[in-house]
Amino acid sequence: MIAILGAGSLGRLWAASLPAGDVAFVPRPGASSEGPVAFRLQQLDGSVSDISVPWLVPGDPVDLLLVTTKAGDTLKAISDFIDLFPDNLPLVLFQNGLGSQQAVAEHWPDRPVLAASTTEGANRPDVDRVIHAGSGQTWIGALNEEAGHHVSPTVKRLAASGLTIHPERDILNRLWQKLVINAGINPFTAILNCANGEILSSELYQQNIDSLCNEIARLMTANGQRNEGAETLRQQIETVACNTARNTSSMRSDMLAGRKTEIDFINGYLVRLGNTLEIPTPVNQMLTEQVKLLSPN
Ligand code: PAF
């Protein structure tokens, strides 16, 4: 059975897509776990399905754990119950940004820790409604040595969802590629309170994007991550901003809903890495500070 920790939009998309009877949500301490998690899923073709996913109960034979919590909640959420599971249970981390995945791998060095990078689009406009807004792809790779031989069985297992999923040898680089996009779009959309495409013509973006990409390219190189330079990073950011022009980014949604954003794991992560590597990151720092002023961080 596959256990899912984190019943947000992504967790619910996976729960709804995996074979019923083979999946359950992990109850959070203190939260009510009476009755199954029931919601409606709007599929890509617009059709709507009623989904019901049980909570995990003691004795359920869990052989895979998907962690779909927000980056900032992950370490604590896993700590709350991981001791109940066998040491060889593979964990697949779906968090945005970077920093939380490494923290988990460092905290439990003997457990198989994998990471996923996904472009599936899902959002949750109401408590009991999830929209699968865009079909995407998911890459899974090992974050530590223990996880090496779990990649292919995990990919096979998750392929039963019907979502497109691939093994990835260099998952860290894949996470970096997504971090670049998030670092170049999300804070601007939150600060300017606008859709992704609208950032491109703003003064804030125009004045800072080249310096931001220079900071990220230097960090990537110093961190041993291949990259094709600042100009290519800017092009990649702008391609995604154009392709998702009317979308509300996850950071803007968090800000509008009064939730804590993931800035500490996106531009904030780059600032911390810059401090460690002695590479100045004034633009990442400015964006991090401005987003923090707008949300309860
Ligand atoms: O974080 C998000 O919302 C998305 O990753 C992206 C690429 C900015 C598109 O909305």
Boltz pocket constraint, residues with backbone or C-beta under 6 A from the ligand:
constraints:
  - pocket:
      binder: B
      contacts: [[A, 181], [A, 182], [A, 185], [A, 186], [A, 196], [A, 240], [A, 244], [A, 247], [A, 248], [A, 249], [A, 250], [A, 251]]
      max_distance: 6.0
